[in-house]
Amino acid sequence: MEANAIRQAAASAEAAANPWNVGSLGGTTTFDPESRSALLNLSPELTNIYSGLLSRSGLFGQQANAYAADPMMAANQFYNQQQAYFQPREDRARTDLETRLLAQGRLGSTGGQRQYGELEESILAQQNQRQTQALTQSQLMINQLLGRESGDINQAIGLLDVPQQQGNLAMGIGGQLGSAAATGLQARTAAAESLGKANAQSTLGSVGSQLGGLFAAPKPYERA
């Protein structure tokens, strides 16, 4: 009977040590002791966020790859956007200078041509400077897109820690209960062993007493 109780206690200790199923607003974690498998799920809300982060990271990655494949193309796009802003100013500067030279009668003169050439050189220098800046800006944009892609991926991966932490909690609960049950099992086993030894000693003592009676000296016969 005691052996059966010990076996039942051992089975209970093993069962108590199994991880518990855990659920929260962040998701669920379930364990199957028979197949020794675990299933970790995010909540529907966090799953949508997870999918959105991965989708957005893919868009950032595609844009970054497109620009990185041809940095000059990206630089030209930046330059053309800026040039659309500066072009009216450049045209107005040319028109104003031509108007002044015409009013001064110097439009076709050597001095007038030199002054007009200086204006064109100034405009060209500013355009070259903006082209250099556009190339720098395109590289910064590529880096920013790659950074956003990495940031979204890292956030998505971080969400996966939610069910993982729940799994750790579940294993902790099972481990603590298993330890408590194991401690109780050890105490019960020790008690059973002590009881077994005591019963054995008692049985031997009883047998010894009976055998001792067999070899005792006979009493002398007394007449009535």
Secondary structure in CASP SS format (residue, H / E / C, confidence):
PFRMAT SS
TARGET T0000
AUTHOR 0000-0000-0000
METHOD secondary structure of the structure
MODEL  1
M C 1.00
E H 1.00
A H 1.00
N H 1.00
A H 1.00
I H 1.00
R H 1.00
Q H 1.00
A H 1.00
A H 1.00
A H 1.00
S H 1.00
A H 1.00
E H 1.00
A H 1.00
A H 1.00
A H 1.00
N C 1.00
P C 1.00
W C 1.00
N C 1.00
V E 1.00
G E 1.00
S E 1.00
L C 1.00
G C 1.00
G E 1.00
T E 1.00
T E 1.00
T E 1.00
F E 1.00
D E 1.00
P C 1.00
E C 1.00
S C 1.00
R C 1.00
S E 1.00
A E 1.00
L E 1.00
L E 1.00
N E 1.00
L E 1.00
S C 1.00
P H 1.00
E H 1.00
L H 1.00
T H 1.00
N H 1.00
I H 1.00
Y H 1.00
S H 1.00
G H 1.00
L H 1.00
L H 1.00
S H 1.00
R H 1.00
S H 1.00
G H 1.00
L H 1.00
F H 1.00
G H 1.00
Q H 1.00
Q H 1.00
A H 1.00
N H 1.00
A H 1.00
Y H 1.00
A H 1.00
A H 1.00
D C 1.00
P H 1.00
M H 1.00
M H 1.00
A H 1.00
A H 1.00
N H 1.00
Q H 1.00
F H 1.00
Y H 1.00
N H 1.00
Q H 1.00
Q H 1.00
Q H 1.00
A H 1.00
Y H 1.00
F H 1.00
Q H 1.00
P H 1.00
R H 1.00
E H 1.00
D H 1.00
R H 1.00
A H 1.00
R H 1.00
T H 1.00
D H 1.00
L H 1.00
E H 1.00
T H 1.00
R H 1.00
L H 1.00
L H 1.00
A H 1.00
Q H 1.00
G C 1.00
R C 1.00
L C 1.00
G C 1.00
S C 1.00
T H 1.00
G H 1.00
G H 1.00
Q H 1.00
R H 1.00
Q H 1.00
Y H 1.00
G H 1.00
E H 1.00
L H 1.00
E H 1.00
E H 1.00
S H 1.00
I H 1.00
L H 1.00
A H 1.00
Q H 1.00
Q H 1.00
N H 1.00
Q H 1.00
R H 1.00
Q H 1.00
T H 1.00
Q H 1.00
A H 1.00
L H 1.00
T H 1.00
Q H 1.00
S H 1.00
Q H 1.00
L H 1.00
M H 1.00
I H 1.00
N H 1.00
Q H 1.00
L H 1.00
L H 1.00
G H 1.00
R H 1.00
E H 1.00
S H 1.00
G H 1.00
D H 1.00
I H 1.00
N H 1.00
Q H 1.00
A H 1.00
I H 1.00
G H 1.00
L H 1.00
L C 1.00
D H 1.00
V H 1.00
P H 1.00
Q H 1.00
Q H 1.00
Q H 1.00
G H 1.00
N H 1.00
L H 1.00
A H 1.00
M H 1.00
G H 1.00
I H 1.00
G H 1.00
G H 1.00
Q H 1.00
L H 1.00
G H 1.00
S H 1.00
A H 1.00
A H 1.00
A H 1.00
T H 1.00
G H 1.00
L H 1.00
Q H 1.00
A H 1.00
R H 1.00
T H 1.00
A H 1.00
A H 1.00
A H 1.00
E H 1.00
S H 1.00
L H 1.00
G H 1.00
K H 1.00
A H 1.00
N H 1.00
A H 1.00
Q H 1.00
S H 1.00
T H 1.00
L H 1.00
G H 1.00
S H 1.00
V H 1.00
G H 1.00
S H 1.00
Q H 1.00
L H 1.00
G H 1.00
G H 1.00
L H 1.00
F C 1.00
A C 1.00
A C 1.00
P C 1.00
K C 1.00
P C 1.00
Y C 1.00
E C 1.00
R C 1.00
A C 1.00
END
